[in-house]
Amino acid sequence: MGKEQIAHLTFFDYIVGITIGSIAAALTTNPQDPFLPGLLGLVIWGLLPILIGMITLKWVPIRKIIEGEPVVIIQNGKIDEEAMSRQRLNYDDLLMLLREQKVFNIHDVENAIYERNGQFSIQMKSQQQPVTPKDLNLSTQYKGLPTTIIEDGTILTNRLKEISLSKDWLLKKLQKEHGVKTVDEVSMAQLDTAGNLYVDIINANPENKTK
């Protein structure tokens, strides 16, 4: 049913999850009940969210009906009481949702959106936002995702090819910089975009693990 069933739980997803769990529990705990009707119901409820997901992917109006849509609760620093009333939110709920986002002063909030999964997305006022290198006109270096090249003592040769490096280069670097004689000693190794190699030795003392 996709990662959305866990990552972005909507009211519809919540109902589907409970229903599937209830049917599965009944099938396993009530052997005297007919099995095939229960199995059919389980299959139908398993296919339903997949079908609904395909429909909502194409038709926005149906998506809004089934999954709901984001609602602006705070706009330009002003609370929209009517929006709160429509969403059945009281001020205690509002303050709790803000605190969950580590916001304790509502005066610092420029915009707040009540997402369809019940979470808050908050934009702080410009005076409360952290300073970035761009604000200070500072140049920065590119920093991408590190590449895992060893897992459980096994060299991931396809990853090495992706970053245009060889197995011989890796073995030499492990021995020279980290004192690793065989790859079997390494539980995991990652190479970042700056060329730094992180190495975790199997069963090594935490104080002796190398970076």
PLY file of the C-alpha trace (Angstrom):
ply
format ascii 1.0
element vertex 211
property float x
property float y
property float z
element edge 210
property int vertex1
property int vertex2
end_header
0.00 0.00 0.00
3.05 2.24 -0.08
5.04 4.19 2.48
2.25 6.74 2.82
0.31 4.27 4.97
2.93 4.87 7.68
4.55 8.19 6.83
1.42 10.29 6.11
-1.45 8.68 7.98
-4.76 10.24 6.91
-8.20 9.48 8.34
-8.89 7.10 5.45
-5.56 5.31 5.99
-6.37 5.05 9.69
-9.72 3.37 8.98
-8.16 0.99 6.43
-5.39 0.00 8.84
-7.79 -0.73 11.69
-10.19 -2.66 9.42
-7.44 -4.86 7.96
-6.06 -5.51 11.43
-9.50 -6.44 12.76
-10.22 -8.84 9.89
-6.79 -10.46 10.20
-7.23 -10.84 13.96
-10.65 -12.44 13.48
-9.24 -14.91 10.94
-6.49 -16.04 13.29
-8.38 -16.04 16.60
-11.80 -17.36 15.52
-11.15 -20.61 13.63
-14.85 -21.54 13.87
-15.77 -18.66 11.53
-15.81 -19.31 7.75
-12.34 -18.67 6.38
-13.03 -17.77 2.75
-15.41 -14.83 3.41
-12.89 -13.37 5.85
-10.07 -13.86 3.36
-12.16 -12.20 0.64
-12.81 -9.23 2.91
-9.10 -8.99 3.69
-8.23 -8.97 -0.01
-10.88 -6.34 -0.79
-9.71 -4.02 1.98
-6.12 -4.61 0.90
-6.89 -3.64 -2.70
-9.16 -0.72 -1.77
-6.41 1.72 -0.67
-4.34 0.81 -3.73
-7.31 1.57 -6.01
-8.17 4.75 -4.12
-4.51 5.80 -4.29
-4.51 5.42 -8.09
-7.73 7.42 -8.37
-6.59 10.25 -6.08
-3.32 10.43 -7.99
-5.20 11.49 -11.12
-8.26 13.41 -9.85
-7.65 16.28 -7.47
-11.33 16.82 -6.41
-11.65 13.20 -5.30
-8.29 13.49 -3.51
-9.58 16.46 -1.52
-12.75 14.58 -0.55
-11.00 11.39 0.57
-7.72 12.71 1.95
-8.66 16.28 2.85
-6.48 19.30 2.16
-4.13 21.55 4.12
-5.73 24.40 6.05
-4.02 27.69 6.93
-4.53 28.33 10.64
-2.13 31.26 11.07
-1.54 33.66 8.19
0.71 36.70 8.34
0.90 36.32 12.10
-2.91 36.34 12.54
-4.94 33.38 13.81
-7.86 32.36 11.60
-10.55 31.50 14.16
-12.98 30.31 11.48
-10.44 27.83 10.12
-9.79 26.58 13.65
-13.54 26.12 14.17
-13.91 24.16 10.92
-11.07 21.87 11.95
-12.45 21.61 15.51
-9.23 22.96 16.96
-9.22 24.83 20.25
-6.44 27.08 21.48
-4.98 24.38 23.71
-4.68 22.11 20.67
-3.08 24.93 18.69
-0.49 25.66 21.36
0.25 21.94 21.75
0.83 21.54 18.00
3.14 24.55 18.05
5.10 23.18 21.01
5.54 19.89 19.16
7.40 21.93 16.54
9.48 23.55 19.34
7.62 26.84 19.06
6.61 28.24 22.44
5.80 31.82 21.48
2.96 32.21 19.00
4.15 35.74 18.31
7.15 34.26 16.44
4.95 32.45 13.89
4.35 34.00 10.47
2.31 31.16 8.91
1.07 27.81 10.19
-0.61 25.14 8.05
-2.65 22.28 9.47
-1.72 19.38 7.18
-4.10 16.63 6.17
-2.25 14.11 8.38
-2.87 16.24 11.49
0.60 17.75 11.73
1.64 21.40 11.66
3.95 23.03 9.14
5.29 26.32 10.46
7.04 29.28 8.90
8.72 31.48 11.48
8.93 35.23 11.15
12.05 36.41 9.35
13.51 37.80 12.59
13.26 34.34 14.18
14.75 32.32 11.32
18.35 31.11 11.65
21.08 32.91 9.77
22.38 31.07 6.69
25.71 31.41 4.86
23.78 33.12 2.04
22.61 35.82 4.46
26.26 36.50 5.34
27.44 36.30 1.71
29.68 33.34 2.54
30.65 30.76 -0.07
30.13 27.09 0.74
31.35 23.80 -0.66
29.07 21.16 -2.12
28.12 18.50 0.41
26.16 15.57 -0.96
25.15 12.23 0.46
27.91 9.83 1.55
28.29 6.56 -0.33
28.32 3.28 1.58
31.05 1.12 0.02
31.41 -1.68 2.61
28.69 -3.49 4.53
29.28 -6.44 6.89
32.76 -7.07 5.52
31.64 -7.04 1.88
32.80 -4.47 -0.67
29.91 -3.03 -2.66
31.61 -2.99 -6.05
28.64 -1.39 -7.81
28.85 1.60 -5.45
32.57 1.93 -6.15
31.88 1.98 -9.88
29.27 4.70 -9.41
31.89 7.01 -7.88
34.64 5.89 -10.33
36.87 4.23 -7.71
38.53 0.81 -7.70
38.75 -2.01 -5.20
42.55 -1.66 -5.08
42.23 2.03 -4.15
39.88 1.15 -1.31
42.08 -1.62 0.09
45.15 0.64 0.05
43.28 3.46 1.77
41.94 1.11 4.43
45.40 -0.25 5.21
47.24 3.08 5.06
44.83 5.34 6.93
42.95 2.93 9.17
45.27 -0.03 9.67
42.77 -2.49 8.23
44.42 -5.59 6.79
41.34 -7.38 5.43
37.87 -6.19 4.50
36.41 -8.79 6.88
37.39 -6.50 9.77
35.08 -3.72 8.56
31.40 -3.68 9.48
30.68 -0.54 7.47
32.56 2.10 5.49
31.26 5.31 3.95
32.94 7.85 1.69
31.66 11.42 1.71
31.85 13.93 -1.14
34.94 15.56 0.42
36.87 12.28 0.17
36.75 11.44 3.88
36.40 7.74 4.62
34.49 6.64 7.72
35.35 3.12 8.85
33.67 1.08 11.58
35.69 -1.92 12.76
33.87 -5.07 13.87
33.95 -5.55 17.66
36.32 -2.62 18.08
36.43 -0.54 21.26
34.31 2.61 20.68
37.30 4.74 21.66
39.41 3.10 18.97
36.97 3.31 16.08
38.42 5.36 13.26
37.05 8.05 11.02
0 1
1 2
2 3
3 4
4 5
5 6
6 7
7 8
8 9
9 10
10 11
11 12
12 13
13 14
14 15
15 16
16 17
17 18
18 19
19 20
20 21
21 22
22 23
23 24
24 25
25 26
26 27
27 28
28 29
29 30
30 31
31 32
32 33
33 34
34 35
35 36
36 37
37 38
38 39
39 40
40 41
41 42
42 43
43 44
44 45
45 46
46 47
47 48
48 49
49 50
50 51
51 52
52 53
53 54
54 55
55 56
56 57
57 58
58 59
59 60
60 61
61 62
62 63
63 64
64 65
65 66
66 67
67 68
68 69
69 70
70 71
71 72
72 73
73 74
74 75
75 76
76 77
77 78
78 79
79 80
80 81
81 82
82 83
83 84
84 85
85 86
86 87
87 88
88 89
89 90
90 91
91 92
92 93
93 94
94 95
95 96
96 97
97 98
98 99
99 100
100 101
101 102
102 103
103 104
104 105
105 106
106 107
107 108
108 109
109 110
110 111
111 112
112 113
113 114
114 115
115 116
116 117
117 118
118 119
119 120
120 121
121 122
122 123
123 124
124 125
125 126
126 127
127 128
128 129
129 130
130 131
131 132
132 133
133 134
134 135
135 136
136 137
137 138
138 139
139 140
140 141
141 142
142 143
143 144
144 145
145 146
146 147
147 148
148 149
149 150
150 151
151 152
152 153
153 154
154 155
155 156
156 157
157 158
158 159
159 160
160 161
161 162
162 163
163 164
164 165
165 166
166 167
167 168
168 169
169 170
170 171
171 172
172 173
173 174
174 175
175 176
176 177
177 178
178 179
179 180
180 181
181 182
182 183
183 184
184 185
185 186
186 187
187 188
188 189
189 190
190 191
191 192
192 193
193 194
194 195
195 196
196 197
197 198
198 199
199 200
200 201
201 202
202 203
203 204
204 205
205 206
206 207
207 208
208 209
209 210
